[in-house]
Every structure is written in C-alpha cells, then in structure tokens.
Amino acid sequence: MKFKAEIDVMPLDALLDPQGKAVSNSMGNIGLNEISNVRIGKHIRLFVEADSKAIAAEKVDEACKKMLANQIMESYSFSVEEV
C-alpha cells in the first residue's frame, strides 16, 4: 500500500526564530500591523510504501527523528493518509 505523509517542522517555542522575527517586523511595512509573532518552519511531503497506516506512520516518525527534524531545536508533527 502507498501512503502520503505531510510533515510540519517548526523551531521550538523557547528558541529564537530570526527569520520569523524579520517577517514579523516587516508586517507593519505592508500594512499588516495586526500580525505578530511569526514563526517560520518547513513543510515536507513524502510517500511511503508499507503494509499498513500504522507501519507507515512508524517509518515517517523514524525519518523525522533521524533526518528531517533536529529535535534539539525543532518539533514536528505529521499526518499519514492512504493514496
């Protein structure tokens, strides 16, 4: 079976996010003063061949822990669906 995973990786809340801060500071320049505290992360989509959704989720979690997210500085979440 084939599954699609959508993964979001974000900097931990306790850490500075210089890119997000720069975007937050620029919002006023384009007339969007209501927007603040921007955090910038990454979105990853991948496909997994597995016998079940649970096994696919295990593989995605393993990929996040070993390569896609630096757990010292980032958190991650993901969803898995059959395609």
N, C-alpha and C positions, 0 to 999 in steps of 0.2 A: 504494500500500500504506500501511497505517496502523501506526504503531509507538507503543509506550508507553515512556517513559523515566522511570526512578526515579533521582533525583539526591540525593546527600548532600553538604551543605556544612558544613565544620567549621572552627573557628578553628585557625590554625597552632599547633603544639605549643609553639613558642617564645614565644607571646604569652599574656598573662594572659586568663583567661576568668572575669570577675566573676560571671556568672550561674552557671556551673558550680561555682565556689568556694563560693557561697552554698548551693547544693544539697548539695555535699559536706559542708559544715559542719553542715547540718541533718540529715543522715542519722543521726547519733548520737541526736538528739532523738526519732526514731521507732524507735529500737532496731535500727538497721542500721549498727552500727559497722564492719562488715566492708567497707562500700562507701566508696571514696575516689577522689580524682582524677577527678571527674565533669567532662565537657566537654559543653557544650550547643551544638548546631548547628541546622540546619534540613533538612527533607526536602521535596523538590519532586517532584511528578508532573506530567508533561505528555505531550501526544500530538503526533506529527509525521507529516505526510504526506510520503512520499519513495518513490523508485523502488527503493531497496534499504536493508538494515540499515546498511551502511557509510555511505551518504549521510545517513541519519537520525542516526547517531552523530556525524558531522561537524557537523550542524546543532545537535545538543544541546551539543557541545563549544563551538561558537561562541557559543551562548546563555549558557553558563556563563561564558565568558571576557569577554563583552561586558556582561552584565547580572546574572546570578544569583549570581556569586561575586566578591568583592573579592580578587583574587589577592595583594595586598599583605598581607592579614590572614587569608585563608581558603584552604583547599584544598577540592577537590571530587572526587567520583568518581560514576560513573553506570553504569547498565545500560540496554540497549535491547532490547525484545522486540516481535515482531510480534503485533498483536491482530486 
